[in-house]
Amino acid sequence: MKKSLIASVILGILMVSSGALTMALTPTIKIADQKEKPDLEIMIPPAFEDWQIDNSIIPLQVDPQTQAKLDRIYNQTLSRTYVNSLGQRIMLSVAYGGDQGDNLAVHKPEVCYLSQGFEVMKIVAGELLTQYGTLPVKRLLAVQGNRNEPITYWVTVGDKAVLPGLEQKLQQLRYGLTGSVPDGMLVRVSSINPDEGDAYRLQALFIQDMLSAIGIKARTRLAGTFGA
């Protein structure tokens, strides 16, 4: 009887300790509340280098159900098509979320394009070299009928660009261990081109031009702190 009482007391202590530990490790401070809110429309210029907005082309539109999900995840979204003097077009999509914890994971293009009836192929992780450092990116190919759309995208969690998936989770965990909930972005560029190699080269050039056209504060929000 005595042993049973002692065991019950120990079990109760462990349960209380476990609950307290869980509460202590639950992130409560939102990084987004401690810094200026980004304005994507202002952050990314309508024209830079040889690029300007082409209002005649509307980027990929999602169905109402998917849009409702995105509205819950992200505080701001931006979709534009840019064209250069050669008539080459790049579609840009940026989404910002003030809470990139586990409950609000970024919505990956792999999922978005599949939901729109595309077949997603050749998903490859890699790096994109910029004048400021390298960006960890994912490249994939979305195909629907005769439409061949190579895609380059990356995500930021807090002040760092990471590969979606494990690296993203680890970065969230690093913030969580400090009691913080990071904000984040998903940046996607794509183009309709049957030549994947040519498409990715043009996308890399566009990204380099875009990063050089914005200030360091905006660049950090968009692509993280290079070399960190």
C-alpha positions in Angstrom: 0.0 0.0 0.0 2.9 2.3 0.9 4.7 1.5 -2.3 1.6 2.1 -4.3 1.2 5.5 -2.6 4.8 6.4 -3.3 4.5 5.4 -7.0 1.3 7.5 -7.3 3.1 10.5 -5.9 6.1 10.0 -8.2 3.8 9.6 -11.2 2.0 12.8 -10.3 5.2 14.7 -9.9 6.4 13.5 -13.3 3.1 14.5 -15.0 3.2 18.0 -13.5 6.9 18.3 -14.5 6.2 17.2 -18.0 3.3 19.7 -18.3 5.5 22.5 -17.0 8.3 21.5 -19.4 5.9 21.5 -22.3 4.6 24.9 -21.4 8.2 26.3 -21.0 9.2 25.0 -24.4 6.1 26.2 -26.2 7.1 29.3 -28.3 5.1 32.4 -27.3 7.0 35.3 -28.8 6.2 36.2 -32.4 9.2 37.6 -34.2 6.8 39.3 -36.6 5.5 41.5 -33.7 9.0 42.8 -33.0 9.8 44.2 -36.4 8.2 46.3 -39.1 5.6 44.5 -41.2 6.7 44.1 -44.8 4.7 45.6 -47.7 5.4 43.3 -50.7 3.9 45.7 -53.2 6.5 48.3 -52.1 9.3 45.9 -51.3 9.6 44.6 -54.9 9.7 47.4 -57.6 7.4 47.2 -60.6 10.4 47.7 -62.8 14.1 47.0 -62.4 17.1 46.4 -64.7 15.5 45.1 -68.0 12.3 43.9 -66.3 8.9 45.5 -66.0 5.4 44.3 -65.0 3.4 42.8 -67.9 -0.2 43.2 -67.0 -1.4 41.2 -70.0 -0.3 37.9 -68.4 -2.0 36.7 -65.2 0.1 34.3 -63.0 -1.3 30.9 -62.1 -4.6 31.4 -60.2 -5.6 28.9 -57.5 -9.0 27.5 -56.8 -11.2 29.2 -54.1 -10.5 26.3 -51.6 -6.8 26.6 -52.0 -6.9 30.4 -51.8 -8.9 30.2 -48.5 -6.1 28.0 -47.1 -3.4 30.4 -48.3 -5.3 33.3 -46.7 -5.2 31.5 -43.4 -1.4 30.7 -43.7 -0.2 34.0 -45.1 -0.6 37.6 -44.2 0.3 38.9 -47.6 0.7 37.5 -51.1 2.0 39.1 -54.3 1.7 37.7 -57.8 3.2 39.4 -60.9 4.4 38.7 -64.3 7.6 40.5 -65.5 8.8 40.9 -69.1 12.1 42.0 -70.5 13.0 43.8 -73.7 13.4 40.4 -75.5 9.8 39.5 -74.7 10.9 36.9 -72.1 8.5 36.5 -69.2 9.0 35.5 -65.6 6.1 34.9 -63.2 6.8 35.9 -59.6 4.9 34.8 -56.5 5.7 35.9 -53.0 3.9 34.9 -49.8 4.6 36.3 -46.3 3.4 34.7 -43.1 3.9 36.1 -39.7 3.7 32.7 -38.0 5.8 30.0 -39.6 5.5 27.5 -36.7 4.4 23.9 -37.3 0.8 24.8 -37.4 1.3 27.1 -40.3 3.7 25.3 -42.7 4.5 27.1 -45.9 2.4 26.0 -48.9 4.8 24.3 -51.3 4.4 24.7 -55.1 4.5 20.9 -55.3 1.1 20.9 -53.6 -0.2 24.0 -55.2 0.4 22.9 -58.8 -0.9 19.4 -58.2 -4.1 20.9 -56.8 -4.4 22.8 -60.1 -4.2 19.7 -62.2 -0.5 19.8 -63.1 1.8 16.8 -63.1 4.8 17.7 -60.9 8.1 16.2 -62.1 11.9 16.4 -61.5 11.9 17.9 -58.0 15.6 18.7 -57.3 17.2 20.5 -54.4 20.1 22.8 -55.2 21.8 26.2 -54.9 21.4 29.4 -56.8 24.4 31.6 -56.9 23.8 35.3 -56.4 26.1 38.3 -56.0 25.4 38.2 -52.3 25.9 34.5 -51.7 24.1 31.2 -52.5 20.4 30.5 -52.0 19.2 27.0 -51.2 16.5 26.4 -53.7 14.2 23.7 -55.1 13.6 23.3 -58.8 10.8 21.4 -60.2 8.9 21.0 -63.5 5.1 21.4 -63.7 3.4 20.0 -66.8 -0.2 20.4 -67.9 -0.9 19.4 -71.5 1.4 21.5 -73.7 2.3 23.8 -70.9 5.8 23.2 -69.6 6.6 25.3 -66.5 10.0 25.0 -64.8 9.9 26.5 -61.3 12.5 27.8 -58.9 11.5 28.5 -55.3 12.9 28.9 -51.8 11.5 29.6 -48.3 12.8 31.8 -45.5 12.3 31.0 -41.8 13.1 34.0 -39.7 16.3 35.5 -41.1 17.5 32.5 -43.0 16.7 30.9 -46.3 16.4 27.1 -46.0 15.4 24.1 -48.1 11.7 23.2 -47.5 11.3 20.0 -45.4 13.9 19.0 -42.8 16.0 22.1 -42.9 12.8 24.2 -42.5 11.7 22.2 -39.5 15.1 22.4 -37.9 15.1 26.2 -38.3 11.7 26.4 -36.8 13.0 24.3 -33.9 15.9 26.6 -33.3 13.5 29.5 -32.9 11.2 27.4 -30.8 13.9 26.5 -28.3 14.4 30.3 -27.6 10.6 30.7 -27.1 10.1 32.4 -30.4 7.8 31.9 -33.4 9.5 32.9 -36.7 7.9 34.6 -39.6 8.7 33.5 -43.1 8.4 33.8 -46.8 7.9 31.6 -49.9 9.4 33.1 -53.1 8.6 31.3 -56.4 9.6 32.2 -59.9 8.6 30.3 -63.0 8.3 30.6 -66.7 6.7 28.7 -69.6 9.5 27.2 -71.6 10.0 23.8 -73.2 13.8 24.2 -72.6 14.3 23.6 -68.8 18.0 24.6 -68.8 17.2 27.9 -70.6 14.3 28.6 -68.2 16.4 28.0 -65.1 19.2 30.3 -66.4 16.7 33.1 -67.1 15.1 32.6 -63.7 18.5 32.9 -62.0 19.2 36.1 -63.9 15.8 37.5 -62.9 16.4 36.6 -59.2 19.9 38.2 -59.3 18.4 41.4 -60.8 15.6 41.5 -58.3 17.9 41.1 -55.3 20.2 43.8 -56.5 17.2 46.2 -57.0 16.1 46.2 -53.4 17.7 47.4 -50.2 19.5 45.2 -47.7 16.5 45.2 -45.3 14.1 44.1 -48.0 16.7 41.6 -49.3 17.1 40.1 -45.9 13.3 39.6 -45.5 13.1 38.1 -49.0 16.2 35.9 -49.1 17.6 35.7 -45.6 21.0 36.7 -44.3 23.6 35.5 -46.7 26.5 33.7 -45.1 24.7 33.3 -41.8 
